[in-house]
Amino acid sequence: MAKNELNSAFELKDTEELILILDRKGALIAQNKNARELLGLSVLSSFFSSKQFRGNLNLDKIESSFFASLETDSEIKFEIKIGDGIYEFSFNQMKSENNAYISVKIKRAESTVTKEFDVKKIIIPQNEINSFINNPSLKKIIDRIKSVYPFSFIERKKIEKETNQLSSIFIIRDNEGKLLIANNYFWDLINDGTKKNKASSENINLPDILLDTFIYSEKIINHSKTMVLIDSLAIPTLKEKGFNQLLMAFPILDIDNNVLAYIYSSIGKNETENLDESKSTEYIRNLAVPIVIIDEEDSVINTSIEFDRLFELNLNRKIIGQSIFEVFSAPLLNAIAEYKKIANYNSEKILEYNFTGRNNYLLEVKIVGILDFDNKPDGIQILFSKKDSEIQKLEKKAKYTDYLIKNNPEPIFVYDLENLKFREVSDAALKLYGYSRNEFINLDLTDLYSAEDIQTLLSEKDKKPDSTKFRGPWRQKRKDNSTIFVEMSSSEIEFNGTKTHLNIIRDITEAIESEKKNTIYKALYENCNELLLVTDSDGFIITANELVTKKLGYSKKDLEKRPFLSLVGDSERARVNKDIFYANITRTTHVEISLKKNNGDLVQSKVIVTPIFDYKNDVESFSIIIRLEGTSVTDVSSEDSSSKKIDAPFLSNVFHEILTPINVILGFVQEINESIENPSDEQKEAVDIIKQNQKLLLHIMDNAVEYSRIIQKNTKIKPEEISFSEIFNEVENQNIKTIKTKGASIKYNNFPETIKLETDKSKLISFLSLLLDFTMQVSRESSIYFSVNNFDKNYCSIGLMDTKSGITQLLLKAIKEILLDDENSIRKNYGLSRFSVKLFTQLIEVLSIKTEVLEMNSTPNEFLFLFPIKFKETIRTDISKETVAPFPEDTSSSIKQNEILKVEITEKKEEATEVRNIDLTRLSCLYLEDQVDSQILFKVQLKDLKSVEFAESFEAALPLLKTKKFDFIMMDINLKGEYNGLDALRIIQKMPGYSNTPIIASTAYLLPGDKENFIAAGFRDFIPKPLMREKILTILRKLFA
């Protein structure tokens, strides 16, 4: 069977056929409603285990036919007797892309149906019926029903034909509420001629008041096993048709007195006028439910025995004739009074009523009006049902749960874990899937999926639900067969005593469609034969296509967050800024300008700029199309700028190459030092000198990289509100060793806690640390004085002095020269690092710091650094002019960088003893490292490992990973070959046996935030080089001890 045929099988409704889809093992994949109701099989259960068949026939023929159908494309069909009938089985193979399924159809073979029914099995209360029914045709139909129920298809058709000849209502409903027969007279009355004689378990389009009447009457019949006479249907549609009959309801019983079905027939009111009043009274008395009848004067005229028992009345029945005001309390009396205000008693009222007697009962009360033959109010019947406390709690909980689900703004449905049938659904879900509530509740979960998606559903069915996240996407179908994509969050709950799954649905159809469109747009964007740029509203580049990088020579990383103006020739920047980015343009604008390539050449270009507006109609971004004219021009103003450019990536690579051998040297120096049992004073001094120079070298390299990142606009400002006490504490802590070495002391003249500053905390700490370092190197005084004050309403100041009375001329002169950035004199006079000085001056500009000398009696007293209280970022348009650019990446301070990178060679060994020891002889390691010296150092440091293997690249490591198993892996980030450490990490974690193997990252030079990024990427931990034994052991103890 083709896929479209499989789909049609699921669309069969209201048929006599049972349709099932089985997998190759006979497990149930899907079934239609008839099969689900008759066989009672749950999804994935074996078809051959059905209790409906196993006791009535030999399954050998069914099983052999099933397995034979797997070997042929032809239909296999046979007939077999089940109970009193002959049934036809047919097996057809269906093939999908990867699987084969078997479609099983079972239907009654009408030509060979056995009509031998045991009349004694069906009972109808005939005496009561004879008292009310005088129509011979109706009596004949009822007698026939006794003989043939349950109906075959043919018998049902015959009875329908006979009932259509009646000029009265005739209906049969089974004990599950399914409408078996309804004659034409009935359908004409409710104005739905298109539904004639259509049996439906969903009662589609039946008025609610009629359905309630059925349910109410059947509840009484279930208790009494006798007939119920309904005084009036009170349905406006029936009244308009001139309907003025009573409705009689009576049961069809089996031999054990169980109700199988209900027959409804209307009779004329004149047919009941001769009924004996005592018979009617006795009928009410014997009803199996608590009921009281009152007249229009509010007097009690009859009660059932069950009512007397519930209200603890004596059998002398003194309540008859009493006023209801002597019997019931205020809440029920008020409810009766409100009900009597309803015109024509055309509805019912339900409430809860507390009865106080020997036991306190909470009763559910239903008030229903009685009409006379002229449809005028003629009294009220009140029915009572008792609730116990547990039922009350459960009902309150169920009502609360129902309310939350139905009225939740999110699409939600609840389905039974056993049979996948829906138990509850929110209005939002009904809107999403396009069903009415009755329609949806009669579906199961498989009805939301196409046949080809059911296997995917079943594979997920038994997975443990997780309400903390959404799973998907899943492809589902709506009522109109349109496709939607959803994500679902599932929770297991108990719903009305049944284990269920509550699913919250997220419709992602539009998101998926948008993603597809974005993919298409991106492909068009990248493959367009025009140079395309997008900037934000201030002109900073957000993205550029590949053609821009090819034609202008910049990488995408170089371009991102870079001002478009930096690509424009110096002489034209002001014009572009004025005519484009600050002109409030509302339409596409064309300009001719020269653009700067990465090598410094200028090329004449035509630029088309289109503003993009947001929902407020403000300019959100600009789309820029560049058409190069191919003519290079010379930018006179930037002739010597190439000599001033600083290549941050080049510097970083150079420093990494320098740092690797330095770390190896430091590692072996420590190894040699520790191998000397009693080092001499000269040896100790040599080690200390190495340490000091190591710190100096790292400090210089760190400042150089920070400076180059600022110059190349590769840093970002993060303003936050800070207090000065916190900042200076951190500055002192980071420079404590230098302060002690210099023998200096830090003092504070004024430090108000109320002064707050908004700026980048890490860069302010870098600035103050450099200022403190410069001051300690230049000044000959032993103390350094800082003060903090409000300068004016926009600025606060940090003051610097090196004596209690003021600043010395030596320090004042040095700071002025530093600000002038005279490299030669600074290096010659003060021995300060050029990179440190350049970084200091760049931080002044980045943080928008102003400077001023405070005089006292015409003599310089204090050097002030003025900080804006509210930070404002400076826009940089020309690197050669050394102004500040926007900063796309985060960096921490240089001092913090040093704290991460510097190796504490003098780490105390006793610190490592705070955790348990680890047996290295049981561990094997793979170390991916491209420097042979670093490999040797690692092997020396961890010489007691069980085994250690080295690979200079991931390509070289692959054979080792496939043939050996390692307990942990060390990974240098910068490797030879096509893969770096991050690439290798992702591949190794997907290899068999390595998903949980600890992989530890290592690198010689760490940028701010790198450690956190490595951990987030999947590394178990990180160790900066050089890899010293105690640092490695600390990590291994956390992993294995």
ROGUKE-241947 format. One record per residue (C-alpha): residue in three letters; x, y, z. Coordinates in pm, whole numbers, plus 50000, padded with zeros to 5 digits. Layout:
# residues N
ALAXYZ ...
END
This chain:
# residues 1041
MET500005000050000 ALA501355034749916 LYS501705062250173 ASN498625081150053 GLU496535049450095 LEU497845046050449 ASN496755081450523 SER493245074950391 ALA492885045650632 PHE493135069650920 GLU490445091850774 LEU487745064650767 LYS484975075151006 ASP481835058051131 THR482415025450942 GLU481644989451027 GLU485244980450949 LEU488004975951204 ILE491304989151061 LEU494684982751222 ILE498284989751117 LEU500814963851249 ASP504594962751229 ARG506524932151111 LYS506264916151457 GLY502524920951492 ALA502764950751729 LEU499994976551693 ILE501135009551537 ALA497755026251476 GLN494015017951465 ASN490705034551382 LYS488095042551645 ASN485995011351584 ALA489014989151643 ARG490075008451953 GLU486595006052107 LEU486034969052027 LEU489464953352075 GLY490794975052357 LEU494394972052235 SER496994997952337 VAL499675010552100 LEU502704986952069 SER500784957752222 SER500494925252024 PHE497434922751802 PHE497324885351863 SER496804891052239 SER493314906452195 LYS490914891852452 GLN488084896352200 PHE489544869051979 ARG491664846152192 GLY488734828852362 ASN486624825152048 LEU488844812051773 ASN492094795351688 LEU494604822651607 ASP496774800051392 LYS495014810251071 ILE495244847451151 GLU498924845351248 SER499884824250946 SER498034847750711 PHE499714877850872 PHE503244864250823 ALA502384852250471 SER501364887850379 LEU504884899550464 GLU506184878650173 THR503744890349904 ASP502334922449759 SER498954905549695 GLU496004908249930 ILE495324878050156 LYS491654874450252 PHE489634848150442 GLU486474844750656 ILE486214831151007 LYS483434826951263 ILE483534847851579 GLY480684842751825 ASP477394845051637 GLY478734860051315 ILE481064854051023 TYR483834879950980 GLU486084887550684 PHE489824893750747 SER492054909650480 PHE495854915650501 ASN497734940250276 GLN501434948950285 MET502364986050300 LYS505894997550228 SER507485029750344 GLU511035041850277 ASN512625020050545 ASN509954996950686 ALA507144973650591 TYR503764974050768 ILE500634952750741 SER497154967950710 VAL494494945450869 LYS490804951050788 ILE488044931950968 LYS484374934650870 ARG481254914350907 ALA480474891450611 GLU476844901750564 SER475884872650336 THR476734846950601 VAL475694864550924 THR474154840451175 LYS470824853551303 GLU470354829751594 PHE470004851551905 ASP468844839652246 VAL465794860852326 LYS466194853552696 LYS469424873652700 ILE467644906752632 ILE465104921252878 ILE462894952052836 PRO460484962553122 GLN457424953252917 ASN454704958753181 GLU455594995253226 ILE455845000452850 ASN452394985152793 SER450965009853044 PHE452055039352829 ILE452325027252469 ASN449165021552266 ASN450795023551919 PRO450984987951771 SER453764997651529 LEU455925010451814 LYS455284979052022 LYS456224957551722 ILE459534976351681 ILE460384971952049 ASP459604934652030 ARG461894932051727 ILE464714949751912 LYS464464923552189 SER465094896951927 VAL468004911751734 TYR469984933751977 PRO472924938351946 PHE472274947351585 SER473994934751276 PHE474424960551004 ILE471434947050809 GLU469154944651114 ARG469954980151214 LYS469034992350867 LYS465704973850885 ILE464854989151223 GLU465835023851101 LYS463495019650805 GLU460615009951035 THR461225038351282 ASN461235063550999 GLN457545055150945 LEU456675067151298 SER455205101651360 SER457015103651693 ILE460575105151819 PHE462475072351832 ILE466115070851953 ILE468475043452078 ARG471695052252265 ASP474135026452396 ASN475555026852751 GLU478595046752634 GLY476495075052494 LYS476795065152129 LEU473755073351917 LEU472795040351750 ILE469485049751586 ALA467605082551547 ASN464625084651313 ASN463745111351058 TYR461075126551282 PHE463735134151544 TRP466235149351298 ASP463525171251142 LEU462635184751486 ILE466165196451560 ASN466535212351215 ASP469415190651094 GLY468145170350803 THR471675163950684 LYS472325141950990 LYS469455117550946 ASN470155082551074 LYS473865089351130 ALA475125071151436 SER477765091951614 SER479565088451943 GLU480265125751936 ASN476585137351930 ILE477565164451680 ASN475145194151667 LEU472715180251928 PRO471485208552156 ASP473175208852497 ILE469855207952682 LEU468925175952497 LEU472255159252575 ASP471855168952942 THR468355153852938 PHE469735120952801 ILE472505119453062 TYR470185128653349 SER467545103053248 GLU470115075453196 LYS471555081853541 ILE468105075653693 ILE467565044753476 ASN470945030453579 HIS469795031153942 SER466165021453899 LYS466394997653597 THR462955010653509 MET461245036053284 VAL461545074053315 LEU458835097353187 ILE460165131953099 ASP457515159153128 SER459065183352880 LEU462245187752683 ALA462015225652709 ILE463885229752381 PRO462995261252185 THR463525243351853 LEU460945216851947 LYS458455242652065 GLU458715261551736 LYS457845229051557 GLY454725225851771 PHE456115196451965 ASN453755189052255 GLN454615153452355 LEU456205135852649 LEU459445116752615 MET459555081452756 ALA462965065552829 PHE463465028952922 PRO466405004752932 ILE467544974552736 LEU468904950453002 ASP470964918852983 ILE470214887453183 ASP472314901053474 ASN470194932753487 ASN472994954353339 VAL471904983353120 LEU473034978052759 ALA471215006652590 TYR468415032152625 ILE465285036252409 TYR463625070452383 SER460155074052236 SER457695102752245 ILE454015097952327 GLY451095121952323 LYS450195138252653 ASN446575127352611 GLU447795091452633 THR448785097052997 GLU445635114353115 ASN444065081653224 LEU447035070753434 ASP446245062053790 GLU447655089054021 SER448595063454283 LYS450665044854022 SER452545077253943 THR453085083954312 GLU454345048754373 TYR456665052254074 ILE458315082854230 ARG458505065354569 ASN460465036154423 LEU463005056254227 ALA466545046754328 VAL467625082954373 PRO466775109054638 ILE464085131054479 VAL461385154754606 ILE458485169554403 ILE457015203254502 ASP454095222154353 GLU453855258454249 GLU452715268054603 ASP456045254954742 SER454435224754913 VAL455955189854910 ILE453715166054711 ASN455955135154682 THR459365120954778 SER461315089554700 ILE462225064654971 GLU465895072854905 PHE465155109454983 ASP463545099555315 ARG466575078855406 LEU469005106455313 PHE467145132555520 GLU466515107855806 LEU462695109155779 ASN460255084355938 LEU458145062055718 ASN454915079755824 ARG455945106455570 LYS454745136955763 ILE456725158555519 ILE454035154655250 GLY451975186455237 GLN454515206855433 SER455945239455302 ILE459515237555178 PHE460305265655424 GLU459745240355705 VAL461985214355538 PHE464995231355381 SER467405258455492 ALA468045292655337 PRO470655283955069 LEU468395258254900 LEU465275279954944 ASN467065309254780 ALA468165287054491 ILE464565274754439 ALA463305310454444 GLU465885321454186 TYR465025291853966 LYS461305299953969 LYS462135333753816 ILE463315316153498 ALA460695318853225 ASN459105285453126 TYR461605265653336 ASN463765261153024 SER466975251853208 GLU468195234953523 LYS470115247353827 ILE472875228354006 LEU474295237754347 GLU475915223054659 TYR473875220354980 ASN475005211555333 PHE472585189155523 THR473045187955902 GLY471785156556071 ARG473405127456247 ASN476095131255980 ASN477055162155793 TYR476495156455423 LEU477555177855133 LEU474935172354866 GLU474885180854498 VAL471395194254418 LYS469805196054072 ILE466635216754033 VAL464505209253726 GLY461125224553640 ILE457905205253561 LEU455565218253289 ASP451925209253243 PHE450305198852912 ASP450145235452809 ASN453855240652875 LYS453165261753184 PRO455105257753514 ASP453505230253722 GLY456025223753996 ILE459665215254055 GLN461575182754099 ILE464735183654310 LEU467335155854293 PHE470065150454552 SER473345131254541 LYS475725127454835 LYS479425135754819 ASP482025122955063 SER485005144455170 GLU487535126854949 ILE485335130854644 GLN484905167454731 LYS488675172254750 LEU489235153554427 GLU486505172754249 LYS487845206154369 LYS491325196054260 ALA489985183353926 LYS487985215253870 TYR491015236453951 THR493205215553718 ASP490575216553443 TYR490295254153477 LEU494065259453461 ILE494385237353153 LYS491335249752962 ASN492055286653021 ASN495825285652989 PRO497035309852720 GLU499525283352606 PRO498415253552391 ILE498195224052633 PHE496785189052608 VAL496705159452847 TYR496715123752719 ASP496395089652882 LEU499685070552902 GLU497925037252854 ASN495935043552536 LEU497185078152424 LYS493595091852432 PHE493245128952509 ARG491785136952852 GLU491845174952849 VAL492815203352616 SER493205241052645 ASP491285265552428 ALA494615277252286 ALA495385241652167 LEU491935238552009 LYS492625270551819 LEU496065257951714 TYR494825224151584 GLY491435236251453 TYR489155211751639 SER486105216451860 ARG486445203652216 ASN484265172952153 GLU486215164451838 PHE489595167452009 ILE488645147452321 ASN487605118352096 LEU491045117351929 ASP494265101952053 LEU497845113852021 THR498485094551698 ASP495745114551524 LEU497985145251532 TYR500685127551329 SER500915115750970 ALA501555078750919 GLU505215083950835 ASP505745103151162 ILE504055078251395 GLN507195057051432 THR509085088051546 LEU506325094851798 LEU506455059551934 SER510245060651967 GLU509855091052195 LYS506785078252382 ASP508665059452653 LYS511325085852715 LYS511235101653058 PRO509345134753041 ASP511295166453119 SER509255197453202 THR512395219253219 LYS512985220252846 PHE511185217852514 ARG511885188852280 GLY511465188451907 PRO510775199351652 TRP507885175451577 ARG505815176151261 GLN502075174751334 LYS498875179951138 ARG495855201551201 LYS492225192251137 ASP492455205850782 ASN495545183550725 SER497875213550707 THR501305207850861 ILE502655225751168 PHE505945222051353 VAL505955222251732 GLU508205218152033 MET506775201452344 SER507545202152714 SER506085171652890 SER505275164153255 GLU503835132553406 ILE500775140453621 GLU497835121853773 PHE494685134953608 ASN491355123653755 GLY493025092453896 THR494825083153573 LYS498505085653485 THR498835110653205 HIS501295133253027 LEU500655170553027 ASN502215186152718 ILE502835223252671 ILE503025230852300 ARG505145257452133 ASP504215264651770 ILE507505270551586 THR506125268351233 GLU506755305051163 ALA510195303351324 ILE511185274151099 GLU509845291950795 SER511725323550896 GLU514885303250942 LYS514475288750592 LYS513995323650451 ASN516995336550644 THR519095308150502 ILE517975317750152 TYR518645354650217 LYS522045346650363 ALA522945326150057 LEU521845354649832 TYR523745379350050 GLU526975359350046 ASN526835350749676 CYS525745384449545 ASN528105399949290 GLU527915433249476 LEU529935443849781 LEU527375445050065 LEU527675459750413 VAL525195465150696 THR525925490750968 ASP524045501251279 SER522425535451304 ASP525775551151405 GLY527635536651109 PHE529465507951279 ILE529675476951061 ILE527485447951171 THR528205423950887 ALA529795422450543 ASN529615396550266 GLU532565376550134 LEU533075399249835 VAL533915428450064 THR536675408350230 LYS538035396849893 LYS538015431049725 LEU539105452850017 GLY541425427450184 TYR539935428250536 SER538835397750729 LYS535275396650857 LYS536585399251212 ASP538495430951118 LEU535315446450979 GLU532815437351251 LYS532075466751486 ARG534445488251288 PRO533155522851184 PHE532425524850815 LEU534145558550820 SER537475541250891 LEU537235526750537 VAL536695561250385 GLY539535583750271 ASP540505608850539 SER539515639450336 GLU535985625750275 ARG535035612950620 ALA533435645050739 ARG531275647050427 VAL530095610950457 ASN529365615450827 LYS527395647350759 ASP525505635550450 ILE524725599850561 PHE524925590250926 TYR523875623451077 ALA521635636250798 ASN518455617550904 ILE518045604250549 THR514745586750477 ARG515465573250130 THR518255556749933 THR521255579949884 HIS524145577149633 VAL527635590549705 GLU530985588149527 ILE533925583749763 SER537325567349786 LEU537555536050006 LYS540685523850181 LYS541895488450122 ASN543705468850391 ASN547065476550227 GLY546405514050250 ASP545495519449882 LEU542435540349805 VAL539995530249533 GLN537275552249384 SER533795538349457 LYS530115544749413 VAL528215537949737 ILE524445532749765 VAL523125537650119 THR519565527650221 PRO518215534050572 ILE516385505250749 PHE513655515750994 ASP512465498751315 TYR508905495651443 LYS509055531451577 ASN510075543851232 ASP513515553051364 VAL516615544251162 GLU517865511051297 SER520605503551045 PHE521955511350699 SER522315488250401 ILE525365498250193 ILE526125486249840 ILE529655493449715 ARG530615494449349 LEU534375497949301 GLU535465519049005 GLY538925502748998 THR540935535349013 SER543415537449298 VAL544195571649444 THR546725583249697 ASP545685595550038 VAL548265622050116 SER547185625550474 SER547995588950544 GLU551285584950359 ASP553215576850673 SER550375559650857 SER551535524950756 SER554625529150963 LYS552475536451265 LYS550085507151229 ILE550195480851497 ASP549145445851401 ALA547495430651713 PRO547245395151574 PHE550915396451468 LEU551965408651814 SER549905381451982 ASN551495354151768 VAL554985368051829 PHE554395368952204 HIS553065333352197 GLU556205321652018 ILE558375340252272 LEU556375328352572 THR556555291352484 PRO560375288352523 ILE560265311752823 ASN557815288753000 VAL559985258652917 ILE563035276553060 LEU561125286153375 GLY559835250953416 PHE563265235253395 VAL564715262353627 GLN562165252053887 GLU562915215253826 ILE566645221853876 ASN565965243254183 GLU563785216754346 SER566315189754270 ILE568915207954486 GLU568405196554842 ASN570275225155008 PRO570635254354762 SER573255280454838 ASP572445317154886 GLU573775324754540 GLN571485298154389 LYS568455311754576 GLU569315346954460 ALA569565335154099 VAL566125319254119 ASP564665351354265 ILE566205371953983 ILE564655348353726 LYS561265352553894 GLN561485390453895 ASN562485392153530 GLN559735367653442 LYS557155390953600 LEU558675421053423 LEU558615403453085 LEU555015392153127 HIS554025427053240 ILE555595443352932 MET554065417752694 ASP550675421352855 ASN550695459252826 ALA551825456752464 VAL548945434152368 GLU546405455452559 TYR547705486452382 SER547555470352040 ARG543985458052103 ILE542855493352190 ILE544625508351888 GLN543065482251658 LYS539605488051814 ASN539545452451942 THR538315459852294 LYS535025469452452 ILE533975493352727 LYS531665479552999 PRO530485508753212 GLU529245500753564 GLU528805520153887 ILE531765515554122 SER533025528154455 PHE536565541054493 SER537275521954813 GLU536645489154632 ILE538815499654336 PHE541815510854543 ASN541675479454758 GLU541925458454444 VAL544755479954304 GLU546725475854627 ASN546125438354641 GLN547315433454285 ASN550455454154342 ILE551225442954696 LYS554515425754606 THR555785455954410 ILE554805479154696 LYS556695457654945 THR559725454754713 LYS559875492554671 GLY559275498455042 ALA556465522554957 SER553295530055149 ILE549935540855005 LYS547985567455193 TYR544665584855134 ASN543995621355218 ASN540305621855133 PHE538015592755051 PRO534235600855070 GLU532075569455032 THR529255589554872 ILE531165595354547 LYS530185569754283 LEU531605567053933 GLU530275550553616 THR533135536453407 ASP534815504053297 LYS536045488253618 SER538815466453473 LYS540265494653264 LEU540175518753559 ILE542115493153765 SER544625489753480 PHE545015527653465 LEU545505531853843 SER547905502153858 LEU550055517753583 LEU549895551653758 LEU550975535654085 ASP553775516453911 PHE555055547953733 THR554935567854055 MET556895541754252 GLN559545540253977 VAL559905578153934 SER559425592954282 ARG562205592154539 GLU559705595554825 SER558555566055036 SER554855574855043 ILE552205579854775 TYR549065600054853 PHE545735596354674 SER542595617254722 VAL539075615154575 ASN536775645754542 ASN533855659054345 PHE535345683354092 ASP532105697253949 LYS528645683953861 ASN530015663453569 TYR533425651853694 CYS535085637053999 SER538835637854053 ILE541605614454170 GLY544475634954307 LEU548135623154324 MET550935635754552 ASP554185619854675 THR554585640954987 LYS552075650555251 SER552345687055152 GLY552125682554775 ILE553605667554459 THR557345669354394 GLN558655685754080 LEU560295652953975 LEU557005633953972 LEU555095663153816 LYS557635665853532 ALA557565628153469 ILE553745626753445 LYS553705655853202 GLU556295638652983 ILE554315606052995 LEU551225624552876 LEU553255640052592 ASP554275604452494 ASP557935613052430 GLU559215577052410 ASN562935585052403 SER562995608652701 ILE560685586452907 ARG562815555752847 LYS566065574952902 ASN565025594753212 TYR562755570253393 GLY563325535353247 LEU559625530253185 SER558355504852930 ARG557265520852604 PHE554255497852580 SER553225505752938 VAL553375543252867 LYS551425539552541 LEU548805518652717 PHE548545544852992 THR547895573152743 GLN545405552052548 LEU543475544052867 ILE543275581352941 GLU541565586252606 VAL539385555052625 LEU538095564352970 SER537645601252867 ILE540005613053142 LYS541015649353163 THR544045662053355 GLU544685693353558 VAL547345706153799 LEU545915720154122 GLU547975749354249 MET548235763754597 ASN549805798154638 SER550815796754268 THR552735764554332 PRO551725730454188 ASN550265710654478 GLU548415680654332 PHE548035663853992 LEU544355657153918 PHE542855630853686 LEU539255640653609 PHE536755612553537 PRO533255618453394 ILE530695607653654 LYS528525593653375 PHE530655575653120 LYS530525587252756 GLU532235567052487 THR534545586152251 ILE533995579451878 ARG537225572051693 THR537505578751321 ASP541255578751250 ILE543805555551404 SER546685577951306 LYS545175605851517 GLU545045582351818 THR541405587451913 VAL539275560452070 ALA537225534551876 PRO534215513451978 PHE535195481052141 PRO533585448452025 GLU535425424052252 ASP535835421952625 THR539235424452788 SER540215424753149 SER542945446053294 SER546585439453224 ILE547225433753591 LYS544465407753604 GLN546015392453294 ASN549315389753477 GLU547625373453772 ILE546315346053542 LEU549515341453346 LYS552305345353595 VAL553675313253737 GLU554005312054110 ILE557155291154115 THR557315293854493 GLU553915277654546 LYS554025260754882 LYS553995223254859 GLU551885220655173 GLU548935236854987 ALA548665205754774 THR548385183555080 GLU544975197855166 VAL543405172754926 ARG543865135454899 ASN546835120854717 ILE546425104954377 ASP548105073754240 LEU549605085053908 THR550865049853833 ARG547285039953748 LEU546705068153496 SER547555070353128 CYS547695103252939 LEU547705116452582 TYR549315150952546 LEU548675170552223 GLU551555195552210 ASP553515208251911 GLN556625219552106 VAL559065191452181 ASP560575210352478 SER557135213652636 GLN556615176152589 ILE559885168652766 LEU559045192253055 PHE555625175253099 LYS557215140853102 VAL559795152053362 GLN557095167553581 LEU554835136453568 LYS557425108953527 ASP555455085053751 LEU552415082653519 LYS551505047653407 SER552045058953046 VAL552115091052844 GLU551865095352467 PHE552595127052269 ALA551205140251938 GLU552115173051775 SER548755175951591 PHE545275161451600 GLU546005142451280 ALA548945125451456 ALA546765118351763 LEU543975100251575 PRO545765066451541 LEU546585067151914 LEU542975075552006 LYS541655046751795 THR544095020251923 LYS544515029952290 LYS542355041652580 PHE543565071452786 ASP542395082053132 PHE542835119053055 ILE544005141352771 MET546095173252785 MET545405196452492 ASP547435226252375 ILE545115251252206 ASN547575260251929 LEU548485228851733 LYS550115220751405 GLY547925209051118 GLU544385218551017 TYR542815215251361 ASN543305236451672 GLY542585224152023 LEU538915234452016 ASP538325215551690 ALA540065184751830 LEU537985186652151 ARG534655184851965 ILE535795155651750 ILE537295135252037 GLN534155139052250 LYS532125122851970 MET534505093251936 PRO533435060052092 GLY534645056852451 TYR535725093052491 SER532465111352565 ASN533325113052938 THR537135113552920 PRO538515145053094 ILE540215168252843 ILE542285196252997 ALA543175227452797 SER546535244652812 THR548125274552641 ALA551145296852690 TYR549355330252661 LEU545845335252798 LEU543595363952695 PRO540955376852939 GLY537885354752949 ASP539625326152766 LYS539555302753065 GLU535775306053101 ASN535375301552726 PHE537465269652732 ILE535325254953014 ALA532125264752835 ALA533405248452516 GLY533645214752693 PHE537125212852845 ARG537025198053194 ASP539595223353321 PHE542395246753217 ILE546105249853315 PRO548245279053195 LYS551825271353094 PRO554345262753216 LEU552755229753326 MET554255225653672 ARG553705194053872 GLU551675208154159 LYS549295226853927 ILE548695195253726 LEU548245174054039 THR545685198554178 ILE543525193653867 LEU544015155853858 ARG543035152754225 LYS539745170454148 LEU539115146453860 PHE540265112954001 ALA540915114154377 
END
